[in-house]
Amino acid sequence: MSAPDAAGVILNVLAFVGAALFLLFHADERRNSPVETRLTGVITLLTGLIGVRAARWALDLDMLRRIEEALAAAMPLAALIVAEGLMRRHAPAWMKQLLLFGAIAFGLLALARLSSMDRVVVVALGTFVAGGLTATALLLVSRNRRALAPAENAAISALGLGLVAALPFVASDFLFAAGVSPVRAGGLALLIFVYAAVRLSATGEGGRAVLLDMALALFGAGAAFLTFVAVMGVPDQTTGLAFLLVILGLVLVILIVQGLRERAAMRGRQALLTALAEAPARPLDAFVDRVLGSPALDAAALLEGPALADYDGAALRESLAALPAASLEDARVLGAAGGALAALIESHEGTHAVLVSEDPLRVLVVNMPRFAAGPDVALQLTLLHKLAAGAAR
């Protein structure tokens, strides 16, 4: 297998991994917004396409070519469906009809054509896919920005930029099949689009942030490539390009994983805020029951009466009066005065202790290892204490 062929397979495998991680994270559709649901559907289609393509290239199974091309024919229509969700507007009817009938026609042609038509179908299908994706990108660019909220414009900017950046790599697969491009980089196109979706979900920032990240990713891949060249020598142009694309694919997978981790942490903190907002103001027991139903507090323990008998009650009250939402580190900083509080948190393998009520003394020991380092965790737990104090009156 030549270097360009090997690079194409590796990029497809990386794209499959990145897309699969995105789909696993969004597997629970109850937590997804309507746009995220559409994105999930589109990325599911693209994951299937990339999986079939990787299997065909790696195992040299030409019988899968027809399935691959049939799936590729649906890409422009899928992109348009996401664009409509982002804009909260219907695309022109003629455009939807053109992409729908084009997907059906090219799908049937890919499955039923004669072998002698392979090259003609590849060129025509590539033109249709590139044209459809370009038309969708232009539709997003020409949107009425004043009719959309800033967050919606940011989402369109991020995903639109991801789509535009992916277009040359989508075209490379068809150009390679037509004997024009030296490499096949369609897998990189999917990684770019998935990363734009992940970046949007994690931060809500627009196209500029995605563009900056892409530039940094390219810089990092270039630095790694130059290191390789310095150690191993200068490869020929095609091999060097293939190697650079693989490194860039690896960098994007790392960024996707990091973005999904940030999104998971943000969702956990949002779940606690949602529980605090929805909890009844009174009585205290009803408030505590609703808060403990938050996924972020799955490992929390409400301690009172006999559960606190082994600890110095006066010392606990004094420490919690000073730090009503204390972390283990905060308790240790208090020295001897915080010894009882630190021992309480440690014995229950917690990260924080929150004063729920003073009389009787009730303490919530919280174990939030995934979020304990977050800058807003202490603020949220302090809010929990204040609302609990109001519910106890």
N, C-alpha and C positions, 0 to 999 in steps of 0.2 A: 504494500500500500504506500503510495507516494505521500509526501509531507502535506500537500493541500488536501488530499483525501482524508488523511488521518486527522488533520485539524478540523475538517468539516464534521467528522464523526464526534470528536471530542467536544466541539462547540454544541452539537445537538444534545449530547449527554448532559453537559452543564446546563443547557437551557431547560431540559426535562427536569433536572433536579431543582433549579430555581423556581420553575412554574409549579412543580409538585409541592414545594414548601409553601408557596402562596396559597394553593388550593387547600392544603391541610389547615393552614391558619384560618381560612375563611369557610371551613367545613360546616360550622354551625350557622346556618342561614338566618337564624333568629337575631343574631348580633349584627348582621350586615345591613347596610343602607341599600336602597334600590339600585344606586349606581354600582355599589360593590357586588351586588348580585349579578348585574349584567357583566361586570368585569370578570367575575368568576366563571360565567358561562363562556365568555370569549376565550379566556385563558385555558379553560378545559378543552375547547376546540383546538387551540394552538398546541397544547400539550400532546393531544392525540396525533396531530400532524407531525410534530417533532419526533414523537416516539416511533411512528411508522417510518419516517425518513431516516432516523438513526439506524433502525433495524435493517432497512434496505441497503444503506451504504455500508454498514459494518459487515453484514452477512452476504452482501451482493445478491439480494433477492429482488430481481427485476419485477417479479409478480406484484410487489407492493407499490410499484410506481403509479398504477392507476388509482389506488386508494389514496395515496399521498396527494395526487393532483386534484382528485375530487374534493378532498378536505380543503386544499388551498383555494379552490374556487369560492368557498364560503367566507373567506377572510374579509373581503370588502364589506359584505352585508353585516357581518358580525361587528366590525369597527363602526359602521353607521348606527347600529343599535345602541352601542355605548355612547356615541356622540349625541344621539337624541336624548338619552338619559341625562347626560351632562348639561345640555342646553335647556332641558325641560320643554323642548319644542320638537315638532315633527319636521323631518327633512322633507324637501319637495317630493311630491308623489312620484314624479317621473324618475327621480334619482333612486328611490327605493325600488320601484318596479324594474329599473334597468339592472340594479345590482342583484335583485332577487332572481329575475329571469336569466341573468348572466351566470349566477351561481348554479342554477338548475341545468342550464344548457352546457356549461363547461364541465359540470360534474358528470352528466350523462355522456358527454363526448369523451371525457377521460376514461370512463369505465368501458365504453363500447367501441372505441375507435380501432382502426386498423394499425398494425405495428408500423406500417410505412408512413404513418402520419405523425410519428412521435415528435419530430423536430418542429413541425408546423404547429402542433398543439401546444408544445412548451412555449414557443414564442408568443402565440396568441394568448395563452393563459397568463404568462408573465405580464403582457401588456394590460390585460384586463385587471389583474390584481394590483399592479402598480398604479394604474389609472384610477381604480376605485378607491384605493387608500389615499392617493393624492387628492381626489375630489372630496373625501371625508375631511382631510386636513384643511383644505380650503374652506369647507363649510364651517369648521370650528373657528378659523381665523376671521371669517367675515360675519361672525355672530354679532348680535346687538348687545354690547357689553353693559349698557345702561339698564337693560331689562333683567340682568342677573346680579346676584349678590356678590360681594368681593370674594367670598370663599368659593363660589361656583366658578367665577372667572379664574381663580387660582387653580382649581381642579382642571379646567379646560386647558389652561396654559401648560400645566405639568404634563398631562396625558397627550395633548397635541404635540408638544415638543418631543415627547418620547416616540410618538408615531412618526414624526418627520425624521428624527434621528435614525429610526429603524428602517426607513424605506430603502436606502442604498444597500443595506445588508440583505433585505428581502429580495431585492433585484439581483443580487450577486448569485443566488442559487439558480435562477432562470438563465442569467447570462453565462454561468458556468456550463449549464446543460447545452446552451447554444454555441459554446466554444469561444466565448468572448472574455469572461472573467477568469483570472488565474486561480481564484479560491472560491469556496462556498461558505458563506458566513450567515446563513439564515438563522442559525441558533443564536447568534449574537443579537439579532433583531428582537427575538423574543425576550432575551435577558434585559435589553434596554427598556422595552415596553413594561415588563414586569417590575423593573426597578422604579420606573416613573410612577407606577401604580402604588408600590410600596412606600415610596417617598411621600406621595400625596397622603396616604393613609396615616403615616407616622407623624408628619409634621404639619400637613395642611398648606405647605408652601407651594408657590407656583413654579413656572417654567425657569425662572432665573436660578432658583436653588437647584433644580434638576440639571440645568446646564452647567453650573459650577461643579456639581458632583461628577458629572460626566468628564469635565475637563481634568479634575483631580484624578479620576480613575484612569484616564488616558495617560496622564503624567506618571502615575505610579507604574502602569504597565510599561511605559517607555523606559522608565528607570530600570525596571527589572530586565527588560530586553537588552539594554545597553550593558548591564552587568553580565548577562549571559554571553554577549558578544565579546566582552573583554576577557572572559575566561575561556570560551570555546572557539573563538575566532568568528570571522564574518561569514555567514551562510549566503547562499545565493538569494536573489531578490524574492522569489516566490516562497522559498522555505522561511526566510526571515519574516515575510508578511504573515504567513500562516502561524508562525510561533508567536508573533505579537498579538494576533487576534485571540489565540488561546489564552495568553496571559491576561488580556483584557476581560475575557469571559470569566476567568477565575476571580478577578477583582470584583466584577459585578455580582457574582454569586455571594462573595463575602459581604458586599454592601446590602444585598437583599436579605441575608440572614440577620445582619445588624438592624436593618429597618424593621423587620418583623419582630425582633426582640423589643425594640423601642415601642412598637405598636402594642405588643402584649402588655408591657408595663403601663402604658397610658390607659389601656382598657381596664386594667385592674384598679388603677386609681380613680377612674371615672365611675367604676362600679361602687366604690365606697362613697363617693360624693352623691351618686344617685340614691343610695340607701339612706344617707343623711337627709337628703331633700324630701324623700318620700315617707320617712318615719313620722308617726304621729307625735304631736307636740307633748301630749300627755295621754295616759300615765307613763311613768318611767318604764315599767315592765314591757309595755307595748312598744315603746321606743327602742329598748334594748333588743327585743325579739326581732324587729325589722332590721336593725343594724347588723345583728349577728347573721342575718340571712345573706349578707353581701359575700360574694366569692372571695373578696380580699381578706375577709375575717374568718375563713373556714377553720383555721387552727387557733382561734381566739378562745380564751377561757374566762368566764365571769366568776370571780372569787369573792366569797363573803362568809361571814360567820366562822364555822369550824375550819374552812379552807385557809383562813388567815390566822388561826390560833397559834401556829408555830412561829409567828413573826411578831416583832415588837410593834404593837399597834400605834403607840405614840410616835415612834420613829417613822413609821409608814405615813401617818397623817402629816407629820412635819415635812417629809420629803415631797409628798404629793401636793401639799399646799404650795411649795416652792415650784415644783415641776409637775403640773397636773397631767401632762402627756410626755412622760420621760422615756428616753431610750436607755438601753443598758449602759451605754457610754456616759450619758448624762448622770445616771445614778452613781456611777463610779467616780465621776468628777467631784461629787459632793463629799467624798471621803467617808469617814466614819458615820456621818449623818445619813448618808445614802446607802449604808451597808445592808439594811433590812430590805430596802427596795430592790437593790441589785440582786440580793439572794432570792427574792421572790421571782424576779424576771428569769434568772438563771435556772431555778428549779423547775420552771414550767417551759423551758427552752424557748423563751420569748425574745422579742426584739424591743418591745415597748410595753409600758404599763400606763393605763389611763384611769384617772379617778372618775368613777361614775357617780357615787354619792358619798357624802361624809358621814351621815348618820341615818342608817347604819353604814359602816364602811364597806363599800363595794368597789372592787378594782377589776378592770378588764385587762388581762395580759394578752397581748397581741403578738402573733408570730407572722411577720411579713418579710421573709428573707428576700423575696424578689423585688420588693419595693423599698426596703429599709434605707437604701442609699439615696433614694429620690429626694430632691430638695423640698418637695411639697408634702411629704408624708407627715412630718411633725405638725405642719399647719393643719392638715386634715384631721389628725387625731386631737389637736387642740380644739378644733371646731366640734368634734364629737363630745369632748368633755363639757364644753359650754352648753351644747344642746341638751346633754344629759342632766346638767345642773338645772337647766330651766324646766325639764320634764319632772324633776324630783320635787319641785316646789308645790 
